[in-house]
Amino acid sequence: MTPVNKIYDKGFIIVATLHPWYKNNALILLDSLDEYYPDCKVLIVTHKTWADEFKDYDQVVDIITEDQGMPHSTRTKLWGLPYSPFKKTCYLDADMEVVDPEIQDVWKLLDDEHDMAFCKITTRVGASTAIYAEDGDAGIRDDNPERNFIWHGGFFLWNNTELANNVINSWWPRYKEINCSIEWWQNHPEYWIGNKSWDQFTLWYIMKFDSPGIKISPVEFGQAKWNWNMYLNAEEEAGCTPVIKHHPLDRQSMHKALDADYKDTEDKWEELTQEEREDLRRKIANENA
């Protein structure tokens, strides 16, 4: 894609696609930004059929849709990140909610000496952190950066630097090249196959092999303050007052809802491949919007 002009100093990007639950949660997130940071700027990436629901927000500076070539993918986020019109960008998962006015200070988390800022993954909860096959097969969860993912992709910031932009611009192409190719994993048996659907593997791969000199600033108080979720325990919360709460959606229930819609049609659901089912779930999500 043609590089996007950085016409604003700072702003957020929110991606809401595939299932109307993500769209509805993105609207809740925008409402919370409107309450706690009314003069912020936001870029939205969503379906053309949902765009009108975002247009009335004063904070929304642009909406990217299929008109710009947006793919229908569980990782549309990766495709949308390079469209940021901001010199400093903060990505927020659509199922987040801002709960404190300190959100206005989020930009202090990334200084000019670093390319990107991430929260460290809380290893006890969430998806596996293992990079290599023997660790993944053994169910090992650790924060050893030589063998585990460290950075959480649900909330992060980046500056308009060469190394940061290389990560952002490479994430989607690398994801398609690596995660969407079973042949790649067959040719790299050292890596845990459980990461095939996990975009954190692609992020790790890019930082290690494509942008090894990138400077990452760990976010102080991490997930406890800036990416809180209900699964953190008291020790992990560390006495922090959350600024952003993450309310992860139940993907299994989402799929069940879409599956039920589709089973009411005349098509033979049980005969479809998994890929065909995913395509139809996306289609139904748009029809149900």
C-alpha positions in Angstrom: 0.0 0.0 0.0 1.0 3.6 -0.5 2.4 5.1 2.8 -0.2 7.0 4.7 0.4 10.7 5.5 0.8 11.3 9.2 -1.5 14.3 9.5 -2.3 14.1 13.2 0.1 14.0 16.1 -1.5 11.2 18.0 -4.6 9.0 18.0 -6.1 5.6 18.5 -7.0 2.8 16.0 -9.9 0.4 16.6 -10.7 -2.6 14.3 -14.2 -4.1 14.4 -15.0 -6.8 11.9 -16.6 -10.2 11.2 -19.0 -10.4 14.1 -21.5 -7.7 15.2 -20.5 -8.3 18.8 -17.1 -6.7 17.9 -18.9 -3.8 16.3 -21.1 -3.3 19.3 -18.2 -3.5 21.7 -16.2 -1.0 19.6 -19.1 1.4 19.9 -19.0 1.0 23.7 -15.3 1.6 23.6 -15.9 4.8 21.6 -18.5 5.9 24.1 -15.9 5.4 26.9 -13.3 7.4 25.0 -15.9 10.1 24.5 -16.5 10.2 28.2 -12.9 10.2 29.4 -11.0 11.7 26.5 -13.5 13.7 24.4 -11.0 15.5 22.3 -9.0 12.4 21.2 -8.8 11.2 17.6 -9.7 7.7 16.4 -9.3 5.8 13.2 -11.9 3.0 12.6 -11.4 -0.1 10.5 -14.7 -1.9 9.9 -17.2 -3.2 7.3 -18.7 -0.7 4.9 -22.2 -1.8 6.1 -21.3 -0.8 9.6 -19.5 2.5 8.8 -22.5 4.7 9.4 -22.7 3.7 13.0 -19.3 5.3 13.7 -19.7 8.4 11.6 -21.5 10.5 14.3 -18.6 10.4 16.7 -16.6 13.6 16.7 -13.5 11.6 17.6 -13.5 9.5 14.4 -11.3 11.1 11.8 -11.6 8.4 9.2 -13.2 5.0 8.5 -11.4 2.3 6.5 -13.5 -0.4 4.9 -13.7 -2.8 1.9 -13.5 0.3 -0.3 -9.7 0.4 0.6 -9.4 -3.4 0.0 -10.1 -4.5 3.6 -9.9 -8.4 3.8 -12.4 -10.4 5.8 -10.1 -12.2 8.2 -9.8 -12.9 11.9 -6.6 -10.8 11.7 -8.0 -7.8 9.8 -6.3 -5.8 12.6 -2.9 -6.5 11.1 -4.0 -5.3 7.7 -5.5 -2.1 9.2 -2.6 -0.9 11.3 -0.6 0.7 8.5 -3.5 3.0 7.7 -2.8 5.0 10.9 -2.7 8.7 10.1 -1.0 9.5 13.4 2.6 10.2 14.3 2.1 8.3 17.5 -0.6 5.6 17.5 -2.3 3.6 20.2 -4.0 0.4 19.2 -7.0 -0.8 21.3 -8.8 -4.1 21.0 -12.4 -3.6 20.1 -13.6 -5.3 23.3 -11.9 -2.9 25.6 -13.4 -0.1 27.7 -11.8 3.1 29.1 -12.7 3.6 32.7 -10.4 6.4 33.9 -9.4 9.9 32.7 -5.7 8.9 32.9 -6.3 7.6 29.4 -5.3 11.2 28.3 -1.8 10.4 29.6 -1.4 7.2 27.5 1.1 8.9 25.2 3.6 9.2 28.0 4.0 5.5 27.9 6.1 5.9 24.7 9.0 8.4 24.6 10.9 9.5 21.5 13.8 7.1 22.4 11.8 4.0 21.7 9.9 2.7 18.7 7.1 0.8 20.3 5.6 0.2 23.8 3.9 -3.0 24.9 2.5 -4.5 28.1 4.2 -7.7 29.1 2.1 -10.8 28.9 0.8 -12.1 32.2 2.0 -15.7 31.6 -0.5 -17.3 34.0 -3.6 -16.4 31.9 -4.4 -16.2 28.2 -2.9 -18.1 25.3 0.3 -20.0 25.4 3.6 -18.1 25.4 5.7 -21.0 24.0 7.6 -20.4 20.8 9.3 -23.8 20.3 7.6 -27.1 19.8 9.0 -28.9 22.8 7.9 -26.2 25.2 4.4 -25.9 23.6 3.9 -29.7 23.7 4.9 -29.7 27.3 2.5 -26.9 28.2 5.3 -24.6 29.5 4.3 -21.0 30.2 7.1 -18.7 31.1 8.5 -15.2 30.6 11.9 -16.2 29.4 12.3 -14.0 26.3 14.5 -16.5 24.6 11.8 -19.1 24.4 8.5 -17.2 25.0 6.4 -14.4 23.7 6.7 -11.3 25.9 4.6 -8.6 24.4 0.8 -8.5 24.5 -0.9 -7.4 21.2 -4.2 -6.2 22.6 -2.9 -2.7 23.5 0.3 -1.1 22.3 1.7 2.1 20.9 4.2 2.9 18.2 6.0 6.0 16.9 6.4 7.0 13.3 9.9 5.5 13.1 11.5 3.3 10.4 11.8 0.2 12.6 8.3 0.6 14.1 6.8 1.1 10.6 8.6 -2.0 9.4 6.9 -4.0 12.1 3.5 -2.5 11.4 3.8 -2.8 7.6 5.2 -6.3 7.7 2.8 -7.9 10.2 -0.1 -8.7 7.7 2.1 -9.9 4.8 4.2 -12.0 7.2 1.1 -13.4 8.8 -0.2 -14.5 5.4 3.2 -15.9 4.5 3.7 -17.8 7.8 0.5 -18.4 9.7 -1.7 -19.1 6.7 0.7 -21.7 5.2 0.9 -25.2 6.5 3.9 -25.7 4.3 5.8 -23.1 6.3 5.2 -24.9 9.5 6.1 -28.3 8.0 9.4 -26.7 6.9 10.0 -25.2 10.4 9.2 -28.1 12.8 11.2 -26.4 15.6 8.3 -24.0 16.2 5.2 -25.0 18.1 2.3 -25.6 15.6 -0.1 -24.3 18.2 1.1 -20.8 17.2 -0.2 -21.1 13.6 -3.3 -19.1 14.4 -1.5 -16.7 16.8 -0.4 -13.3 15.5 2.0 -13.0 18.4 4.2 -15.5 16.7 4.4 -13.3 13.6 5.2 -10.3 15.8 8.0 -12.2 17.5 9.3 -13.4 14.2 9.4 -9.9 12.7 11.1 -8.4 15.7 13.7 -11.2 15.8 14.5 -11.5 12.1 13.2 -8.5 10.3 13.7 -5.6 12.8 16.2 -7.0 15.4 17.3 -3.5 16.5 13.8 -2.3 17.4 13.5 -0.5 20.8 10.6 -1.6 22.9 9.5 0.2 26.0 7.7 -2.0 28.6 4.5 -0.3 29.8 4.7 0.4 33.5 2.2 -1.6 35.5 1.4 -3.4 32.3 -1.9 -5.3 32.0 -2.9 -4.5 35.5 -3.4 -0.8 34.6 -3.6 -0.7 30.8 -5.1 -4.0 29.7 -6.9 -5.3 32.8 -9.1 -8.4 32.5 -11.2 -10.4 34.9 -8.7 -13.3 35.1 -6.0 -11.3 36.8 -5.5 -12.2 40.5 -4.8 -9.7 43.3 -1.0 -10.2 43.1 -1.0 -9.5 39.3 -3.2 -6.5 39.8 -0.5 -5.1 42.1 -2.9 -2.6 43.7 -3.4 -0.7 40.4 -6.5 1.2 39.4 -7.2 0.1 35.8 -7.4 2.7 33.1 -8.5 0.3 30.4 -10.5 -2.9 31.0 -10.4 -5.7 28.5 -13.6 -7.7 28.3 -12.7 -10.7 26.0 -15.6 -11.9 24.0 -16.6 -15.6 24.1 -15.6 -16.7 20.6 -17.1 -20.1 21.1 -20.5 -18.6 21.8 -20.1 -16.2 18.9 -19.4 -19.1 16.5 -22.4 -21.0 17.9 -24.7 -18.1 17.3 -23.5 -17.9 13.7 -23.6 -21.6 13.2 -27.2 -21.7 14.4 -28.1 -19.0 11.9 -26.5 -21.0 9.1 -28.0 -24.4 10.0 -31.4 -22.8 9.5 -30.6 -22.6 5.8 -30.9 -25.3 3.2 -27.1 -25.8 2.8 -25.5 -28.9 4.2 -23.5 -27.6 7.1 -21.9 -30.9 8.1 -20.4 -31.4 4.6 -18.6 -28.1 4.6 -14.9 -27.8 5.3 -13.6 -25.7 8.2 -12.5 -23.0 5.7 -16.0 -23.0 4.1 -17.6 -22.7 7.5 -15.4 -19.7 8.4 -16.3 -18.0 5.1 -20.0 -18.4 5.8 -19.6 -17.2 9.4 -18.2 -14.0 8.1 -20.9 -13.7 5.5 -23.6 -14.2 8.2 -21.9 -11.7 10.5 -22.3 -9.0 7.9 -25.9 -10.0 7.1 -26.8 -9.8 10.8 -25.2 -6.4 11.3 
